Amino acid sequence: MQRLYDFIRRHPTGVDSFWAVFLLGLSGMTIVVGDVGHGGRLERVAVVPVVLGLCLVVALRRRAPEKMLLLAIAMGVVQLICGVRPTVANFAMLVITFTVATVGERWASRLALACSLTAATLSQLRWPNEEGTPRNWAQTLFVVAVLTVPFVLAWVLGDSMRTRRAYFDQLEERAARLEREREAQSKVAVAAERARIARELHDVVAHNVSVMVVQADGAAYVMDAAPDQARQALETISGTGRQALAEMRRLLGVLRTGDAQESGEYVPQPDVEQIEELIEQVRKAGLAVDFKVEGTARPLPSGVELTAYRIVQEALTNTRKHGGPHAGASVRLVYFDDGLGLLVEDDGRGAAHELYEDGGADGAGHGMIGMRERVGMVGGTLDAGPRPGGGFRISALLPLKAADR
């Protein structure tokens, strides 16, 4: 059945042509066996073109519905003029009425409705005593009503399908527009998060380089008694540090456009050691958090430490927002030989964490996007999703050295 349905959808004209041939065969049998075409000379001449024209209407109704409606009307007029009595081929008028009401232009749909309301009346006026016995006006009115109802129902059904299709088209267009808007918002969020990350990394690097410059300058001043070679090395360190700081400011200056005037002082960004302070603040806010460090703690690159802090901050904030009033969380930091592992879990309402895409610790939104961007900046991997047994889990692996890109 599904294959037949798919075939009909792929070859609508071929299916219509089949029914047109079938209708032509039935009409031919009606002409040969019945009384159609056995009347006057004018009827015998016109019956074949009329039948062929109506069968053509069925065959091409999808490709040119408006033109086929006009052809059906023309064949009906020829029938009235030439006295060609109705045949099986007149079923095409019912079919074309449904078609134009469904997919045709509005003017064609209205014209088909008007013809549907008048066709039975004209037929009874042209052939009043087709059964051989005269009918009174009440009987004639009843016959007209009975013959009109199928045409009106066909038009109503077709117009309802048109309305339904238009409704679904609007839904599809709206869904496509919302998808485009969501993609655009995601791109904006990514750009904003990258700018924020760049600013933070700028402060980290600038602070470290500034310290290096100060130390190198101080060493150059206090080591007058040292060999000239040592002095030259320290001066090289100082010059290199100043050059790196100037390059960093120049490269990231575009991302800082629109920010407030810099004071020239660079404040160190959060690191791994401050995660414990962050957890204490969260505990005071009412969220039970179990914190554990595994492995041997050691200094990490500033970018890795900042990324780890922000991930924990983001995860705990979303647990507070979406986990429910009785949710608890656990944070694990694992020091590996080649990186830092993070595992943040909670036992709250896991399904609600789908809102992560719309919330962030900084209030700017798109928290999960921010996490992925941060992890990607240091060449790490991030895995987030529902936790078995309920709740939500976020795990990240941050390498000590960023992967080559």
C-alpha positions in Angstrom: 0.0 0.0 0.0 2.8 2.4 0.8 4.5 1.7 -2.5 1.3 2.4 -4.3 0.9 5.7 -2.5 4.5 6.7 -3.3 4.0 5.8 -6.9 0.8 8.0 -7.1 2.7 10.9 -5.5 5.6 10.6 -7.9 3.5 10.1 -11.1 0.3 12.0 -10.6 -0.2 12.8 -14.3 0.3 9.1 -15.2 -2.4 8.1 -12.7 -4.8 10.7 -14.1 -4.1 9.5 -17.6 -5.0 6.0 -16.5 -8.3 7.1 -15.2 -8.9 9.2 -18.3 -8.5 6.1 -20.5 -10.7 4.1 -18.1 -13.4 6.8 -18.3 -13.0 6.9 -22.1 -13.7 3.2 -22.3 -16.8 3.4 -20.1 -18.1 6.3 -22.2 -17.5 4.3 -25.4 -19.5 1.4 -24.0 -22.3 3.9 -23.0 -22.3 5.3 -26.6 -22.4 1.9 -28.2 -24.9 0.2 -25.9 -27.0 3.1 -24.7 -29.0 5.8 -26.4 -26.3 8.4 -26.3 -25.3 9.5 -29.8 -28.3 7.8 -31.4 -30.4 10.9 -31.5 -30.2 13.7 -34.1 -27.4 14.2 -36.5 -25.9 17.0 -34.5 -25.6 14.9 -31.4 -24.0 12.0 -33.3 -21.4 14.4 -34.7 -20.6 16.1 -31.3 -20.7 13.2 -28.9 -17.2 11.9 -29.7 -15.4 15.3 -29.4 -17.3 16.0 -26.2 -16.3 12.7 -24.6 -12.7 13.1 -25.7 -12.6 16.6 -24.3 -13.9 15.6 -20.9 -11.5 12.7 -20.7 -8.7 15.1 -21.5 -9.8 17.2 -18.6 -9.2 14.3 -16.3 -5.8 13.5 -17.8 -4.4 17.1 -17.4 -6.3 18.4 -14.4 -3.2 18.6 -12.2 -0.9 20.2 -14.9 -3.3 22.9 -16.0 -6.4 23.0 -13.7 -7.7 26.4 -14.8 -7.5 25.6 -18.5 -9.1 22.2 -17.9 -11.9 23.9 -16.1 -12.5 26.2 -19.1 -12.4 23.1 -21.4 -14.9 21.3 -19.2 -17.2 24.3 -19.3 -16.9 24.5 -23.1 -17.7 20.8 -23.4 -20.8 21.4 -21.2 -21.9 24.3 -23.4 -21.5 22.1 -26.5 -23.6 19.4 -24.9 -26.4 21.9 -24.3 -26.3 23.3 -27.8 -25.9 20.0 -29.7 -28.1 18.0 -27.4 -25.5 15.5 -26.3 -27.0 13.8 -23.3 -24.9 13.3 -20.2 -22.5 10.3 -20.3 -20.1 8.7 -17.9 -17.5 11.2 -19.2 -19.4 14.0 -17.4 -17.9 12.7 -14.2 -14.9 14.8 -15.3 -16.9 18.0 -14.3 -17.0 16.7 -10.7 -13.3 15.9 -10.7 -12.2 19.3 -12.1 -14.5 21.1 -9.6 -12.6 19.3 -6.8 -9.2 20.0 -8.4 -9.6 23.7 -8.9 -11.1 24.2 -5.5 -8.0 22.5 -4.1 -5.1 23.8 -6.1 -6.5 26.3 -8.7 -6.6 30.0 -8.7 -9.3 31.7 -6.6 -11.2 32.9 -9.7 -11.3 29.4 -11.1 -12.5 28.0 -7.7 -15.4 30.5 -7.7 -16.2 29.8 -11.3 -16.3 26.1 -10.6 -18.7 26.7 -7.6 -21.0 28.8 -9.8 -21.1 26.1 -12.5 -21.7 23.5 -9.9 -24.8 25.4 -8.7 -26.2 25.9 -12.2 -25.2 22.7 -14.0 -28.1 20.5 -12.7 -30.6 23.2 -13.4 -29.5 23.7 -17.0 -29.4 19.9 -17.5 -33.0 19.6 -16.4 -34.1 22.5 -18.5 -32.4 20.9 -21.6 -33.7 17.4 -21.0 -36.8 17.7 -18.9 -38.4 14.3 -19.8 -35.4 12.1 -20.1 -37.2 9.2 -18.3 -40.2 9.4 -20.6 -42.7 10.6 -17.9 -43.4 14.2 -17.2 -42.5 15.6 -13.7 -44.1 18.3 -11.7 -42.0 21.3 -10.4 -41.5 19.6 -7.0 -40.0 16.5 -8.5 -37.9 18.6 -10.8 -36.6 20.7 -7.9 -35.8 17.5 -5.9 -33.8 16.1 -8.9 -31.9 19.3 -9.3 -31.0 19.4 -5.6 -29.9 15.8 -5.6 -27.7 16.4 -8.7 -26.3 19.6 -7.2 -25.2 18.2 -3.9 -22.2 16.1 -5.2 -20.8 19.1 -7.0 -21.1 21.3 -4.0 -19.6 18.6 -1.7 -16.7 18.2 -4.1 -16.1 22.0 -4.1 -16.3 22.2 -0.3 -13.9 19.2 0.2 -11.4 20.8 -2.2 -11.6 24.2 -0.6 -11.1 22.6 2.8 -8.0 20.8 1.6 -6.7 24.1 0.2 -7.2 25.8 3.6 -5.5 22.9 5.3 -2.5 23.0 2.9 -2.2 26.7 3.3 -2.2 26.2 7.1 0.5 23.6 6.9 2.6 25.7 4.5 2.4 28.5 7.1 3.5 26.2 9.8 6.5 25.0 7.7 7.4 28.5 6.8 7.2 29.6 10.4 9.3 26.6 11.5 11.9 27.4 8.8 12.0 31.0 9.9 12.4 30.1 13.6 15.2 27.7 12.6 16.9 30.5 10.7 16.5 32.8 13.6 17.8 30.2 16.0 20.9 29.7 13.9 21.4 33.4 13.7 21.1 33.8 17.5 23.5 30.9 18.0 26.0 32.5 15.7 25.6 35.8 17.6 26.0 33.9 20.9 29.1 32.2 19.6 30.6 35.4 18.5 29.8 37.1 21.8 31.2 34.2 23.8 34.4 34.2 21.7 34.8 37.9 22.3 34.3 37.4 26.0 36.8 34.5 26.0 39.3 36.6 24.0 39.0 39.4 26.5 39.6 37.1 29.5 42.5 35.4 27.8 43.8 38.9 26.9 43.8 39.8 30.6 45.5 36.5 31.5 48.3 36.8 29.0 48.7 40.6 29.5 49.0 40.1 33.3 51.6 37.3 32.9 53.6 39.2 30.2 53.4 42.4 32.3 54.9 40.5 35.3 57.6 39.1 33.0 58.5 42.6 31.8 58.6 44.0 35.3 60.8 41.2 36.5 63.1 41.4 33.5 63.5 45.2 33.9 64.2 44.8 37.6 66.8 42.2 37.0 68.5 44.4 34.4 68.8 47.2 36.9 70.1 45.1 39.8 72.6 43.0 38.0 75.1 45.6 37.0 77.9 43.5 38.3 77.0 40.5 36.3 78.6 39.7 33.0 77.5 41.6 29.9 76.1 38.4 28.4 73.6 38.1 31.3 72.6 41.7 30.9 72.0 41.2 27.2 69.8 38.2 27.8 67.6 40.0 30.3 67.3 43.0 28.0 66.2 40.5 25.3 63.5 39.1 27.6 62.3 42.6 28.4 62.1 43.6 24.7 60.4 40.4 23.7 57.8 40.7 26.5 57.0 44.3 25.5 56.7 43.2 21.9 54.4 40.3 22.8 52.2 42.6 24.9 51.9 45.1 22.0 51.0 42.4 19.5 48.3 40.9 21.8 46.7 44.3 22.3 46.8 44.9 18.5 45.4 41.5 17.6 42.6 41.5 20.1 41.8 45.2 20.0 39.0 44.6 17.4 37.2 42.2 19.7 37.2 44.8 22.5 35.6 47.5 20.4 32.8 49.2 22.4 34.2 48.2 25.8 34.8 50.8 28.4 38.1 52.7 28.6 40.8 50.4 29.9 42.5 51.5 33.1 45.7 49.8 32.1 45.6 47.4 35.0 45.2 43.7 34.3 43.4 41.7 37.0 44.2 37.9 37.0 41.3 35.8 35.9 40.0 32.9 38.1 42.0 29.7 38.2 41.6 26.1 39.4 42.5 27.0 43.0 39.5 29.4 43.1 37.0 26.6 42.3 36.8 25.7 45.9 35.9 29.3 46.8 33.3 29.2 44.1 31.8 26.0 45.5 31.7 27.5 49.0 29.7 30.4 47.6 27.3 28.0 45.9 26.9 26.0 49.2 26.0 29.2 51.0 23.3 29.9 48.3 21.6 26.6 49.4 23.0 24.0 46.9 24.7 20.9 48.4 27.9 20.3 46.5 30.4 17.5 47.0 33.9 18.5 45.8 36.8 16.2 45.3 40.3 16.5 43.7 42.0 13.4 42.4 45.6 13.2 41.3 48.6 15.4 42.0 47.8 19.1 41.7 50.3 21.1 39.7 50.4 24.4 37.8 48.4 24.4 34.6 48.3 26.8 31.6 46.3 29.9 32.4 43.8 29.2 29.6 43.1 25.7 30.9 42.6 26.9 34.5 40.2 29.7 33.3 38.2 27.2 31.2 37.9 24.8 34.0 36.7 27.5 36.4 34.1 28.7 33.9 32.8 25.2 33.2 32.2 24.5 36.9 30.7 27.9 37.4 28.3 27.4 34.4 27.3 23.9 35.4 26.6 24.8 39.1 24.6 27.8 38.0 22.4 25.8 35.7 21.9 23.2 38.5 20.6 25.9 40.7 18.4 27.3 38.0 17.0 24.1 36.5 17.7 21.3 38.9 14.9 21.9 41.3 14.7 22.9 45.0 16.2 19.6 46.4 18.9 19.0 43.8 22.5 18.2 44.8 25.7 18.3 42.8 29.2 16.8 42.8 32.3 18.2 41.3 35.4 16.1 40.5 38.8 17.4 39.3 41.2 14.8 38.1 44.8 15.6 37.3 46.1 13.4 34.5 49.6 13.2 33.1 48.6 15.1 30.0 45.6 17.1 31.0 42.8 18.0 33.5 39.5 16.1 33.8 36.3 17.7 35.0 33.1 15.9 36.0 30.1 17.9 37.2 26.9 15.9 38.0 23.6 16.7 39.7 20.5 14.7 40.7 17.9 17.3 39.7 15.4 17.4 36.9 17.6 16.2 34.0 15.1 17.0 31.3 15.0 20.6 32.4 18.6 21.0 31.6 17.7 21.2 27.9 17.3 24.9 28.9 21.1 25.0 29.1 21.0 26.2 25.5 19.0 29.3 26.7 20.8 30.1 30.0 24.2 30.9 31.1 26.1 31.7 34.2 26.8 35.2 33.1 23.2 36.0 32.2 24.0 36.4 28.6 22.3 33.1 27.5 23.5 30.1 25.5 25.5 28.6 28.4 26.2 25.3 26.6 27.4 27.1 23.6 29.8 29.0 25.8 31.1 25.8 27.3 31.8 24.2 24.0 33.5 27.3 22.7 35.8 27.5 25.8 36.7 23.9 25.6 37.4 24.2 21.9 39.7 27.2 22.5 42.1 25.0 24.5 41.7 21.9 22.2 39.7 19.8 24.7 36.5 17.7 24.5 33.1 18.2 26.2 30.3 15.7 26.8 27.0 16.8 28.3 23.7 15.0 28.6 21.2 13.3 31.0 22.7 11.2 33.7 21.6 7.6 34.2 19.1 7.5 37.1 18.2 11.2 36.7 19.9 14.5 36.7 22.5 15.9 34.3 26.2 15.3 33.7 28.9 17.4 32.2 32.4 16.0 31.6 35.3 17.7 30.0 38.9 16.8 29.3 41.3 19.8 28.9 44.8 19.0 27.6 47.9 20.7 28.9 48.7 21.6 25.3 46.2 22.8 22.8 45.7 20.6 19.8 47.0 21.8 16.5 44.4 23.3 14.2 
